[in-house]
Amino acid sequence: MPKNKKIDRRRFIEKSGRIATAGVLFNVLPARSSKQSFEGEIKVSVIGCGGRGTGAAHQAILADPDVRIVALADVFKDQAQACYDNLLNRYGNSGKLRVDEETILVGFDAYKEAIDMADVVILATPPGFRPIHFEYAIEKNKQVFMEKPLATDVVGIKKILEVGKKAELKKLNVIVGLQRHYQRNYLQVKEMLDRNKIGRIISGQVYWNSGGVWVRPRKTGQTELEYQMRNWYYFNWICGDHIVEQHIHNIDVANWFIGDIPISAQGMGGREIRKGPDHGHIFDHHFVEFTYPNGEIVASQCRHQRGCMNRVDEVFQGTKGSVHVDSANYGLISSNQGKELYNHKGENDINPYQQEHNLLFSVIRRGDYRYNDVEMGANSTMTAILGRMATYSGQVITWDEAMASNLNLVPELHSFNDPAPVLPDAEGNYPIPIPGKTTFI
Ligand SMILES: NC(=O)c1ccc[n+]([C@@H]2O[C@H](COP(=O)([O-])OP(=O)(O)OC[C@H]3O[C@@H](n4cnc5c(N)ncnc54)[C@H](O)[C@@H]3O)[C@@H](O)[C@H]2O)c1
């Protein structure tokens, strides 16, 4: 292995480790004053006005009394309009929604004008577009809330990391929507792991097994690109496959609790239930074994199949005990002798989606620079991409090999008449990865 690759990786880990351990109860950097401070209104633009963009707009409004939503940008007019209607319904003429015909911005480049108008931007498109939107936001000196995942390919991850360093130099806060880092049960459990409650973690199992998500079937008159962008979940270039899009949350917990990123992955996957063109070309199950630098092994499962065992949670075994956590505010730590060491009672815990915005807007208001989740988010996204590479190819893939690839799934796109990044065959079916034949790059 070339020496420079090793050095790069070590730097990547050191930095991530610093961010992961800098704050125990909150995922924070030491307080530093930023150049920007805010008196009065904080202007917010939403880029990607679907379910999450709309939800995050509500959370931003609730986080600070002087937040104003000033622009809504989406590639689809109906999506931006639906978001506007939703916000209007709740906030009426209170002044919190300061959007009109002129600032409902539509199209592939709509993000630019929306970002220009804002102090804080919410980036909530599907992940394929995150790198270009994040790059523009930081270039324009904006504070950022951006949803996970941060990319769908390695070129995107490298862009995100490069821009994340610029955000740090500019002291611009960036919170990534891996909300378990802002959820009290996870934070309390992590604090106890740091206090050696279960000894050294040696293994773990992380799960996102569910019945799957929506399908948005093709409609007459759509170009191929428009169809793929409406039905985005099923196209790897924009979604990343469900191991990246959804299971990232659980994989992220493994990296966070172990305090490192894997050195390699191997696994298996395929599609049994997903058939036909409207399911694009992603898998419906992946099972990956991630190996970490100190020999820890994490088994990761994600499945989108109805009628099977469902669970979404994380379990880890240590030299002295074990831990079980989930997003429903559960957190149980037990000794290897079966004694309960901690049982989180989280009935009144704050919603972590709201907490992300409360913290972001409070530091912006104070003019502090305290959050840079970029490397943590890039690590977790890349770990999930590594898992996908392993299941698609059927090979053992090291982190260094994956990072050395130039996998680039997202072309520059400006119009729905542009060629789609992946094309169907004569029967309308898309090329599905075949383990043993598909190469991971
Ligand atoms: N943290 C969480 O728990 C959580 C929950 C749900 C979704 N998410 C993330 O939020 C993101 C969006 O998911 P969603 O459920 O809101 O999807 P969605 O389909 O409801 O919304 C996505 C929106 O982005 C728009 N869009 C697509 N490409 C665009 C572009 N280039 N420019 C502007 N707009 C564009 C779409 O038209 C759509 O309105 C995804 O990355 C998803 O993983 C995170």
The ligand as a Tripos MOL2 file, in Angstrom:
@<TRIPOS>MOLECULE
LIG
   44    48     1     0     0
SMALL
NO_CHARGES

@<TRIPOS>ATOM
      1 N1        -32.4570   12.4520    9.3440 N.am      1 LIG1
      2 C1        -33.5260   11.7570    9.0480 C.2       1 LIG1
      3 O1        -34.0370   10.9850    9.8640 O.2       1 LIG1
      4 C2        -34.1560   11.8950    7.7020 C.ar      1 LIG1
      5 C3        -35.5020   11.5510    7.5090 C.ar      1 LIG1
      6 C4        -36.0370   11.6740    6.2180 C.ar      1 LIG1
      7 C5        -35.2470   12.0950    5.1700 C.ar      1 LIG1
      8 N2        -33.9340   12.4040    5.3950 N.ar      1 LIG1
      9 C6        -33.0660   12.8240    4.2830 C.3       1 LIG1
     10 O2        -33.5690   14.0200    3.7110 O.3       1 LIG1
     11 C7        -33.3160   14.0120    2.3030 C.3       1 LIG1
     12 C8        -34.6450   14.2490    1.5680 C.3       1 LIG1
     13 O3        -35.5320   13.2170    1.8700 O.3       1 LIG1
     14 P1        -37.1180   13.4420    1.7890 P.3       1 LIG1
     15 O4        -37.7210   12.2950    2.5060 O.co2     1 LIG1
     16 O5        -37.4550   14.8130    2.1980 O.co2     1 LIG1
     17 O6        -37.3740   13.2530    0.2260 O.3       1 LIG1
     18 P2        -38.5130   13.9540   -0.6730 P.3       1 LIG1
     19 O7        -38.5710   13.2430   -1.9460 O.co2     1 LIG1
     20 O8        -39.7510   14.0940    0.1410 O.co2     1 LIG1
     21 O9        -37.9360   15.4240   -0.9020 O.3       1 LIG1
     22 C9        -36.7780   15.6910   -1.6580 C.3       1 LIG1
     23 C10       -37.0290   17.0000   -2.3860 C.3       1 LIG1
     24 O10       -35.8250   17.4250   -3.0460 O.3       1 LIG1
     25 C11       -36.1840   17.9090   -4.3430 C.3       1 LIG1
     26 N3        -35.0120   17.8870   -5.2050 N.ar      1 LIG1
     27 C12       -34.4350   16.8330   -5.8200 C.ar      1 LIG1
     28 N4        -33.3300   17.2190   -6.4830 N.ar      1 LIG1
     29 C13       -33.2170   18.5640   -6.2930 C.ar      1 LIG1
     30 C14       -32.2850   19.5410   -6.7230 C.ar      1 LIG1
     31 N5        -31.2280   19.2140   -7.5030 N.pl3     1 LIG1
     32 N6        -32.4800   20.8290   -6.3670 N.ar      1 LIG1
     33 C15       -33.5410   21.1760   -5.6040 C.ar      1 LIG1
     34 N7        -34.4610   20.2770   -5.1540 N.ar      1 LIG1
     35 C16       -34.2960   18.9920   -5.4890 C.ar      1 LIG1
     36 C17       -37.3190   16.9830   -4.7770 C.3       1 LIG1
     37 O11       -38.0670   17.5130   -5.8160 O.3       1 LIG1
     38 C18       -38.1020   16.8450   -3.4730 C.3       1 LIG1
     39 O12       -39.0540   17.8660   -3.3270 O.3       1 LIG1
     40 C19       -32.6530   12.6850    1.9900 C.3       1 LIG1
     41 O13       -31.2620   12.8350    1.9800 O.3       1 LIG1
     42 C20       -33.0460   11.8090    3.1640 C.3       1 LIG1
     43 O14       -32.1110   10.7970    3.4350 O.3       1 LIG1
     44 C21       -33.3950   12.3250    6.6330 C.ar      1 LIG1
@<TRIPOS>BOND
     1     1     2 1
     2     2     3 2
     3     2     4 1
     4     4     5 ar
     5     4    44 ar
     6     5     6 ar
     7     6     7 ar
     8     7     8 ar
     9     8     9 1
    10     8    44 ar
    11     9    10 1
    12     9    42 1
    13    10    11 1
    14    11    12 1
    15    11    40 1
    16    12    13 1
    17    13    14 1
    18    14    15 2
    19    14    16 1
    20    14    17 1
    21    17    18 1
    22    18    19 2
    23    18    20 1
    24    18    21 1
    25    21    22 1
    26    22    23 1
    27    23    24 1
    28    23    38 1
    29    24    25 1
    30    25    26 1
    31    25    36 1
    32    26    27 ar
    33    26    35 ar
    34    27    28 ar
    35    28    29 ar
    36    29    30 ar
    37    29    35 ar
    38    30    31 1
    39    30    32 ar
    40    32    33 ar
    41    33    34 ar
    42    34    35 ar
    43    36    37 1
    44    36    38 1
    45    38    39 1
    46    40    41 1
    47    40    42 1
    48    42    43 1
@<TRIPOS>SUBSTRUCTURE
     1 LIG1         1 GROUP 0 **** ****
